[in-house]
C-alpha cells in the first residue's frame, strides 16, 4: 500500500481489522455514521494510555456527535484485549498487526523506521470522506479540543 496522507474532502481507504475480541470491523460497513479513527503507537505505553483514557472519559462527546470511536495500533488483538480490560476502554481497539502496519501505512500514519503507527487521528463523515486530520509529534498527546472542533464541523 502507498503511504499517502488522505486530504480533507477525499475518500479514505477502506480496511477490515480485528478488534480486541477478534471481531472483524470494516470501515465501509460503518457508512452512514461518522468515525474517528485514532492511530496510536503502542498499548501499555504512558502517552497512549493517557490519550485513550481521556477519549474514554470524554466518550459522550463522540456518542453525542453520532460518531464511532476506533483506536488502531500494530499490537496483536490479544495485547489490545488485555489492555482494554485493564484500562476499562469501552470502544473498539483494532489490531493492524498483520500484515504489519498496512492500514496505518494506507493512511500515511506509519513510521517505517520505527515500525509503529504514528499519532494521527482521522475524522471521517458518514459517506467515508475525510473531514479532519489531527496529528501530534512523538511523545505528545493530541489535544481533545482539536477533536471537539472537528466534530462540530461534521
Contact map, one row per residue, 1 for C-alpha under 8 A:
1110000000000000000000000000000000000000000000000000000000000000000000000000000000000000000000000000010011000000000000000000000000000000000000000000000000
1111000000000000000000000000000000000000000000000000000000000000000000000000000000000000000000000000000011010000000000000000000000000000000000000000000000
1111100000000000000000000000000000000000000000000000000000000000000000000000000000000000000000000000000011111100000000000000000000000000000000000000000000
0111110000000000000000000000000000000000000000000000000000000000000000000000000000000000000000000000000011110000000000000000000000000000000000000000000000
0011111000000000000000000000000000000000000000000000000000000000000000000000000000000000000000000000000001111000000000000000000000000000000000000000000000
0001111101110000000000000000000000000000000000000000000000000000000000000000000000000000000000000000000000110000000000000000000001000000000000000000000000
0000111111000000000000000000000000000000000000000000000000000000000000000000000000000000000000000000000000000000000000000000000001000000000000000000000000
0000011111000000000000000000000000000000000000000000000000000000000000000000000000000000000000000000000000000000000000000000000011111000000000000000000000
0000001111100000000000000000000000000000000000000000000000000000000000000000000000000000000000000000000000000000000000000000000011100000000000000000000000
0000011111110000000000000000000000000000000000000000000000000000000000000000000000000000000000000000000000000000000000000000000011000000000000000000000000
0000010011111000000000000000000000000000000000000000000000000000000000000000000000000000000000000000000000000000000000000000000111000000000000000000000000
0000010001111100000000000000000000000000000000000000000000000000000000000000000000000000000000000000000000100000000000000001000111000000000000000000000000
0000000000111110000000000000000000000000000000000000000000000000000000000000000000000000000000000000000001100000000000000000000000000000000000000000000000
0000000000011111000000000111000000000000000000000000000000000000000000000000000000000000000000000000000000000000000000000000000000000000000000000000000000
0000000000001111100000000111000000000000000000000000000000000000000000000000000000000000000000000000001000000000000000000000000000000000000000000000000000
0000000000000111110000011110000000000000000000000000000000000000000000000000000000000000000000000000000000000000000000000000000000000000000000000000000000
0000000000000011111000011100000000000000000000000000000000000000000000000000000000000000000001110000000000000000000000000000000000000000000000000000000000
0000000000000001111111111000000000000000000000000000000000000000000000000000100000000000000001100000000000000000000000000000000000000000000000000000000000
0000000000000000111111111000000000000000000000000000000000000000000000000000100000000000000111100000000000000000000000000000000000000000000000000000000000
0000000000000000011111100000000000000000000000000000000000000000000000000000111110010000000111100000000000000000000000000000000000000000000000000000000000
0000000000000000011111100000000000000000000000000000000000000000000000000000110010000000000000000000000000000000000000000000000000000000000000000000000000
0000000000000000011111110000000000000000000000000000000000000000000000000000100000000000000000000000000000000000000000000000000000000000000000000000000000
0000000000000000011111111000000000000000000000000000000000000000000000000000000000000000000000000000000000000000000000000000000000000000000000000000000000
0000000000000001111001111100000000000000000000000000000000000000000000000000000000000000000000000000000000000000000000000000000000000000000000000000000000
0000000000000001111000111110100000000000000000000000000000000000000000000000000000000000000001000000000000000000000000000000000000000000000000000000000000
0000000000000111100000011111110000000000000000000000000000000000000000000000000000000000000000000000000000000000000000000000000000000000000000000000000000
0000000000000111000000001111111000000000000000000000000000000000000000000000000000000000000000000000000000000000000000000000000000000000000000000000000000
0000000000000110000000000111111000000000000000000000000000000000000000000000000000000000000000000000000000000000000000000000000100000000000000000000000000
0000000000000000000000001111111000000000000000000000000000000000000000000000000000000000000000000000000000000000000000000000000000000000000000000000000000
0000000000000000000000000111111111100000000000000000000000000000000000000000000000000000000000000000000000000000000000000000010000000000000000000000000000
0000000000000000000000000011111111000000000000000000000000000000000000000000000000000000000000000000000000000000000000000000011100000000000000000000000000
0000000000000000000000000000011111000000000000000000000000000000000000000000000000000000000000000000000000000000000000000000111000000000000000000000000000
0000000000000000000000000000011111100000000000000000000000000000011100000000000000000000000000000000000000000000000000000000111000000000000000000000000000
0000000000000000000000000000011111110000000000000000000000000000011100000000000000000000000000000000000000000000000000000011111100000000000000000000000001
0000000000000000000000000000010011111000000000000000000000000000001111000000000000000000000000000000000000000000000000000111110000000000000000000000000000
0000000000000000000000000000000001111100000000000000000000000000001111000000000000000000000000000000000000000000000000001111000000000000000000000000000000
0000000000000000000000000000000000111110000000000000000000000000000011110000000000000000000000000000000000000000000000001111000000000000000000000000000000
0000000000000000000000000000000000011111000000000000000000000000000011110000000000000000000000000000000000000000000000111100000000000000000000000000000000
0000000000000000000000000000000000001111100000000000000000000000000000111000000000000000000000000000000100001000000011111000000000000000000000000000000000
0000000000000000000000000000000000000111110000010000000000000000000000111000000000000000000000000000000000000000000011110000000000000000000000000000000000
0000000000000000000000000000000000000011111000010000000000000000000000001100000000000000000000000000000000000000000111100000000000000000000000000000000000
0000000000000000000000000000000000000001111110010000000000000000000000001110000000000000000000000000000000000000000100000000000000000000000000000000000000
0000000000000000000000000000000000000000111110011000000000000000000000001010001100100000000000000000000000000000000000000000000000000000000000000000000000
0000000000000000000000000000000000000000011111011000000000000000000000000000000000100000000000000000000000000000000000000000000000000000000000000000000000
0000000000000000000000000000000000000000011111111000000000000000000000000000000000000000000000000000000000000000000000000000000000000000000000000000000000
0000000000000000000000000000000000000000000111111100000000000000000000000000000000000000000000000000000000000000000000000000000000000000000000000000000000
0000000000000000000000000000000000000000000011111110000000000000000000000000000000000000000000000000000000000000000000000000000000000000001110000000000000
0000000000000000000000000000000000000001111111111111000000000000000000000000000000000000000000000000000000000000000000000000000000000000000010000000000000
0000000000000000000000000000000000000000001111111111100000000000000000000000000000000000000000000000000000000000000000000000000000000000000000000000000000
0000000000000000000000000000000000000000000001111111110000000000000000000000000000000000000000000000000000000000000000000000000000000000000010000000000000
0000000000000000000000000000000000000000000000111111111000000000000000000000000000000000000000000000000000000000000000000000000000000000000011000000000000
0000000000000000000000000000000000000000000000011111111100000000000000000000000000000000100000000000000000000000000000000000000000000000000000000000000000
0000000000000000000000000000000000000000000000001111111110000000000000000000000000000010100000000000000000000000000000000000000000000000000000000000000000
0000000000000000000000000000000000000000000000000111111111000000000000000000000000000000000000000000000000000000000000000000000000000000000000010000000000
0000000000000000000000000000000000000000000000000011111111100000000000000000000000000000000000000000000000000000000000000000000000000000000000010000000000
0000000000000000000000000000000000000000000000000001111111100000000000000000000000000000111000000000000000000000000000000000000000000000000000000000000000
0000000000000000000000000000000000000000000000000000111111110000000000000000000000000000000000000000000000000000000000000000000000000000000000000000000000
0000000000000000000000000000000000000000000000000000011111111100000000000000000000000000000000000000000000000000000000000000000000000000000000000000000000
0000000000000000000000000000000000000000000000000000001111111110000000000000000000000000000000000000000000000000000000000000000000000000000000000000000000
0000000000000000000000000000000000000000000000000000000011111111000000000000000000000000000000000000000000000000000000000000000000000000000000000000000000
0000000000000000000000000000000000000000000000000000000001111111100000000000000000000000000000000000000000000000000000000000000000000000000000000001000000
0000000000000000000000000000000000000000000000000000000001111111111110000000000000000000000000000000000000000000000000000000000000000000000000000000001000
0000000000000000000000000000000000000000000000000000000000111111111100000000000000000000000000000000000000000000000000000000000000000000000000000000000000
0000000000000000000000000000000000000000000000000000000000011111111000000000000000000000000000000000000000000000000000000000000000000000000000000000000000
0000000000000000000000000000000000000000000000000000000000001111111000000000000000000000000000000000000000000000000000000000000000000000000000000000001000
0000000000000000000000000000000011000000000000000000000000000111111100000000000000000000000000000000000000000000000000000000000000000000000000000000000000
0000000000000000000000000000000011110000000000000000000000000111111110000000000000000000000000000000000000000000000000000000000000000000000000000000000000
0000000000000000000000000000000011110000000000000000000000000110011111000000000000000000000000000000000000000000000000000000000000000000000000000000000000
0000000000000000000000000000000000111100000000000000000000000100001111100000000000000000001100000000000000000000000000000000000000000000000000000000000000
0000000000000000000000000000000000111100000000000000000000000000000111110000000000000000001111000000000000000000000000000000000000000000000000000000000000
0000000000000000000000000000000000001111000000000000000000000000000011111000000000000000001111000000000000000000000000000000000000000000000000000000000000
0000000000000000000000000000000000001111000000000000000000000000000001111100000000000000000011110000000000000000000000000000000000000000000000000000000000
0000000000000000000000000000000000000011111000000000000000000000000000111110000000000000000011111000100000000000000110000000000000000000000000000000000000
0000000000000000000000000000000000000000110000000000000000000000000000011111000000000000000000111101100000000000000110000000000000000000000000000000000000
0000000000000000000000000000000000000000011000000000000000000000000000001111101100000000000000111000000000000000000000000000000000000000000000000000000000
0000000000000000000000000000000000000000000000000000000000000000000000000111111100000000000000111000000000000000000000000000000000000000000000000000000000
0000000000000000011111000000000000000000000000000000000000000000000000000011111110000000000011101000000000000000000000000000000000000000000000000000000000
0000000000000000000110000000000000000000000000000000000000000000000000000001111111000000000000000000000000000000000000000000000000000000000000000000000000
0000000000000000000100000000000000000000001000000000000000000000000000000011111111100000000000000000000000000000000000000000000000000000000000000000000000
0000000000000000000100000000000000000000001000000000000000000000000000000011111111110000000011100000000000000000000000000000000000000000000000000000000000
0000000000000000000110000000000000000000000000000000000000000000000000000000111111111000000010000000000000000000000000000000000000000000000000000000000000
0000000000000000000000000000000000000000000000000000000000000000000000000000011111111100000000000000000000000000000000000000000000000000000000000000000000
0000000000000000000000000000000000000000001100000000000000000000000000000000001111111110000000000000000000000000000000000000000000000000000000000000000000
0000000000000000000100000000000000000000000000000000000000000000000000000000000111111111110010000000000000000000000000000000000000000000000000000000000000
0000000000000000000000000000000000000000000000000000000000000000000000000000000011111111100000000000000000000000000000000000000000000000000000000000000000
0000000000000000000000000000000000000000000000000000000000000000000000000000000001111111000000000000000000000000000000000000000000000000000000000000000000
0000000000000000000000000000000000000000000000000000100000000000000000000000000000111111100000000000000000000000000000000000000000000000000000000000000000
0000000000000000000000000000000000000000000000000000000000000000000000000000000000011111110000000000000000000000000000000000000000000000000000000000000000
0000000000000000000000000000000000000000000000000001100100000000000000000000000000011011111100000000000000000000000000000000000000000000000000000000000000
0000000000000000000000000000000000000000000000000000000100000000000000000000000000010001111100000000000000000000000000000000000000000000000000000000000000
0000000000000000000000000000000000000000000000000000000100000000000011100000000000000000111110000000000000000000000000000000000000000000000000000000000000
0000000000000000001100000000000000000000000000000000000000000000000011100000000000000000111111000000000000000000000000000000000000000000000000000000000000
0000000000000000001100000000000000000000000000000000000000000000000001111000100110010000001111100000000000000000000000000000000000000000000000000000000000
0000000000000000111100001000000000000000000000000000000000000000000001111000100100000000000111110000000000000000000000000000000000000000000000000000000000
0000000000000000111100000000000000000000000000000000000000000000000000011111100100000000000011111000000000000000000000000000000000000000000000000000000000
0000000000000000100000000000000000000000000000000000000000000000000000011111000000000000000001111111111100000000000000000000000000000000000000000000000000
0000000000000000000000000000000000000000000000000000000000000000000000001111100000000000000000111111100000000000000000000000000000000000000000000000000000
0000000000000000000000000000000000000000000000000000000000000000000000000100000000000000000000011111110000000000000000000000000000000000000000000000000000
0000000000000000000000000000000000000000000000000000000000000000000000000000000000000000000000011111110000000000000000000000000000000000000000000000000000
0000000000000000000000000000000000000000000000000000000000000000000000000100000000000000000000011111110000000000000000000000000000000000000000000000000000
0000000000000000000000000000000000000000000000000000000000000000000000001100000000000000000000011111111110000100001110000000000000000000000000000000000000
1000000000000000000000000000000000000000000000000000000000000000000000000000000000000000000000010111111111000000000000000000000000000000000000000000000000
0000000000000010000000000000000000000000000000000000000000000000000000000000000000000000000000010000111111100000000000000000000000000000000000000000000000
0000000000000000000000000000000000000010000000000000000000000000000000000000000000000000000000010000111111111100000011000000000000000000000000000000000000
1111000000000000000000000000000000000000000000000000000000000000000000000000000000000000000000000000111111111100000000000000000000000000000000000000000000
1111100000001000000000000000000000000000000000000000000000000000000000000000000000000000000000000000011111111000000000000000000000000000000000000000000000
0011110000011000000000000000000000000000000000000000000000000000000000000000000000000000000000000000001111111100000000000000000000000000000000000000000000
0111110000000000000000000000000000000000000000000000000000000000000000000000000000000000000000000000000111111100000000000000000000000000000000000000000000
0010100000000000000000000000000000000010000000000000000000000000000000000000000000000000000000000000000111111110000011110000000000000000000000000000000000
0010000000000000000000000000000000000000000000000000000000000000000000000000000000000000000000000000100110111111001111000000000000000000000000000000000000
0000000000000000000000000000000000000000000000000000000000000000000000000000000000000000000000000000000000001111111111000000000000000000000000000000000000
0000000000000000000000000000000000000000000000000000000000000000000000000000000000000000000000000000000000000111111100000000000000000000000000000000000000
0000000000000000000000000000000000000000000000000000000000000000000000000000000000000000000000000000000000000011111000000000000000000000000000000000000000
0000000000000000000000000000000000000000000000000000000000000000000000000000000000000000000000000000000000000011111100000000000000000000000000000000000000
0000000000000000000000000000000000000000000000000000000000000000000000000000000000000000000000000000100000000111111110000000000000000000000000000000000000
0000000000000000000000000000000000000000110000000000000000000000000000001100000000000000000000000000100000000111011111000000000000000000000000000000000000
0000000000000000000000000000000000000011100000000000000000000000000000001100000000000000000000000000100100001110001111100000000000000000000000000000000000
0000000000000000000000000000000000000011100000000000000000000000000000000000000000000000000000000000000100001110000111110000000000000000010000000000000000
0000000000000000000000000000000000000111100000000000000000000000000000000000000000000000000000000000000000001000000011111000000000000011110011000000000000
0000000000000000000000000000000000000111000000000000000000000000000000000000000000000000000000000000000000001000000001111100000000001111000000000000000000
0000000000000000000000000000000000011110000000000000000000000000000000000000000000000000000000000000000000000000000000111110000000001110000000000000000000
0000000000000000000000000000000000111100000000000000000000000000000000000000000000000000000000000000000000000000000000011111000001111100000000000000000000
0000000000000000000000000000000001111000000000000000000000000000000000000000000000000000000000000000000000000000000000001111100001111000000000000000011000
0000000000010000000000000000000001111000000000000000000000000000000000000000000000000000000000000000000000000000000000000111111111110000000000000000000000
0000000000000000000000000000000111100000000000000000000000000000000000000000000000000000000000000000000000000000000000000011111111100000000000000000000001
0000000000000000000000000000011111100000000000000000000000000000000000000000000000000000000000000000000000000000000000000001111110000000000000000000000000
0000000000000000000000000000001111000000000000000000000000000000000000000000000000000000000000000000000000000000000000000001111110000000000000000000000000
0000000000110000000000000001001001000000000000000000000000000000000000000000000000000000000000000000000000000000000000000001111111000000000000000000000000
0000000111110000000000000000000000000000000000000000000000000000000000000000000000000000000000000000000000000000000000000001111111100000000000000000000000
0000011111110000000000000000000000000000000000000000000000000000000000000000000000000000000000000000000000000000000000000111100111111000000000000000000000
0000000110000000000000000000000000000000000000000000000000000000000000000000000000000000000000000000000000000000000000000111100011111000000000000000010011
0000000100000000000000000000000000000000000000000000000000000000000000000000000000000000000000000000000000000000000000000111000001111100000000000000010000
0000000100000000000000000000000000000000000000000000000000000000000000000000000000000000000000000000000000000000000000011110000001111110000000000000000000
0000000000000000000000000000000000000000000000000000000000000000000000000000000000000000000000000000000000000000000000011100000000011111000001000110000000
0000000000000000000000000000000000000000000000000000000000000000000000000000000000000000000000000000000000000000000000111000000000001111100001000000000000
0000000000000000000000000000000000000000000000000000000000000000000000000000000000000000000000000000000000000000000000110000000000000111110111000000000000
0000000000000000000000000000000000000000000000000000000000000000000000000000000000000000000000000000000000000000000000100000000000000011111110000000000000
0000000000000000000000000000000000000000000000000000000000000000000000000000000000000000000000000000000000000000000001100000000000000001111100000000000000
0000000000000000000000000000000000000000000000100000000000000000000000000000000000000000000000000000000000000000000000000000000000000000111110000000000000
0000000000000000000000000000000000000000000000100000000000000000000000000000000000000000000000000000000000000000000000000000000000000001111111000000000000
0000000000000000000000000000000000000000000000110110000000000000000000000000000000000000000000000000000000000000000000100000000000000001101111100000000000
0000000000000000000000000000000000000000000000000010000000000000000000000000000000000000000000000000000000000000000000100000000000000111000111110100000000
0000000000000000000000000000000000000000000000000000000000000000000000000000000000000000000000000000000000000000000000000000000000000000000011111110000000
0000000000000000000000000000000000000000000000000000011000000000000000000000000000000000000000000000000000000000000000000000000000000000000001111111000000
0000000000000000000000000000000000000000000000000000000000000000000000000000000000000000000000000000000000000000000000000000000000000000000000111111100000
0000000000000000000000000000000000000000000000000000000000000000000000000000000000000000000000000000000000000000000000000000000000000100000001111111110000
0000000000000000000000000000000000000000000000000000000000000000000000000000000000000000000000000000000000000000000000000000000000000100000000111111111000
0000000000000000000000000000000000000000000000000000000000001000000000000000000000000000000000000000000000000000000000000000000000000000000000011111111100
0000000000000000000000000000000000000000000000000000000000000000000000000000000000000000000000000000000000000000000000000000000000000000000000001111111110
0000000000000000000000000000000000000000000000000000000000000000000000000000000000000000000000000000000000000000000000000010000000110000000000000111111111
0000000000000000000000000000000000000000000000000000000000000100100000000000000000000000000000000000000000000000000000000010000000000000000000000011111111
0000000000000000000000000000000000000000000000000000000000000000000000000000000000000000000000000000000000000000000000000000000000000000000000000001111111
0000000000000000000000000000000000000000000000000000000000000000000000000000000000000000000000000000000000000000000000000000000000100000000000000000111111
0000000000000000000000000000000001000000000000000000000000000000000000000000000000000000000000000000000000000000000000000000100000100000000000000000011111
